[in-house]
Amino acid sequence: MRAGQCPEFDDLQRIVESGRGHLEVRDLCQVAVGGRQFPVRAIALGNASRDVPAIGLFGGVHGLERIGTRVVLAFLGSIVARLAWDEQLHRQLESLRLVFLPIVNPAGLWQGTRANASGVDLMRNAPVRAKERVPFLYGGQRLSPRLPWYRGREGAAMEPEAEALCALVREELLDRPFSLSLDCHSGFGLDDRIWFPFAHTREPIAHLPEVHALMTLFDHAYPNHDYIFEPQSRQYFTHGDLWDHLYLECGPGRVFLPLTLEMGSWRWIRKSPSQLLSRAGIFNPLAAHRHQRVLRRHLVWLEFLCRATASFRHWMPAGAKRDRHGREALAAWPAPTR
């Protein structure tokens, strides 16, 4: 897809029009690029009561990784199409809040760049400094916006898109008994990975037992899946991770599990090495049949997350069971060695 060609914006608008009367739509901020203004648009549906759990689905943090936006749009489109006839879905939405932010970085999508219009990598932009040594440049740098993985100026406010995402998460997810998020990315390795915090330290998160219980639930329900579950710190450390920042904000008595789907784009390159000749091809499946296969592939995972969120009281561990999940998690995901 060339810069300035963004059918994702049109597809989102069509979905919003189809769901009129069922969807809550609002623009969190406006982004200027290419002489045009684009909204960072959030969509919500389901029960707005703070007593029910919520799930947030995010895509397009990095404009080059269009497949992340496509996965979120495909699932949102499926939900909207089912609203006309699916009674079970309506019952589920009585006990669940669904929040979508499919295009976090409209300027990056429009330009075909990882960063936003200011050259800032939004996933390196939060005020979180790594406690471990990060990879040069890749872990986040303040040298120049002309170089990749730029964090922004020291002491500056977060970029409007990053702040909009954080404000949405605070408003819709953090103030609930249970919530989780899934942020869809691509570009790392041959395998599809589900990452959870932390990215800035090797220390495990406080809710490691809950993460392990959720992953065990999925393993038992869908034993033939091939996702790899792991803390992001097992692969590399970074400064400025938005999900580390938001997880650390979550108050006591609440459970917030921020997850990242990191789709392994090297599998597409292995099948079609010519994709290396295109910047988009490094991060996205270019063949139509592979693109469709990716959209189908993750529907089971997204449906599972919605069901698990709505039913969290039936599986979230407590007492001795939580202690056991904690021990098993530490055995499964030992901290990276120094």
Secondary structure as UniProt FT lines:
FT   TURN            3..4
FT   HELIX           7..18
FT   TURN            19..22
FT   STRAND          24..33
FT   TURN            34..35
FT   STRAND          36..46
FT   TURN            50..51
FT   STRAND          54..59
FT   TURN            63..64
FT   HELIX           66..82
FT   TURN            83..85
FT   HELIX           87..94
FT   STRAND          97..101
FT   HELIX           106..111
FT   TURN            117..118
FT   HELIX           122..124
FT   TURN            136..139
FT   TURN            145..146
FT   TURN            148..149
FT   TURN            154..155
FT   HELIX           160..169
FT   HELIX           170..174
FT   STRAND          178..186
FT   STRAND          193..196
FT   TURN            206..207
FT   HELIX           208..221
FT   TURN            223..224
FT   STRAND          228..231
FT   HELIX           232..234
FT   HELIX           242..249
FT   TURN            252..253
FT   STRAND          255..263
FT   HELIX           266..271
FT   HELIX           273..277
FT   HELIX           279..283
FT   HELIX           288..297
FT   HELIX           299..310
FT   HELIX           312..314
FT   HELIX           319..332
//
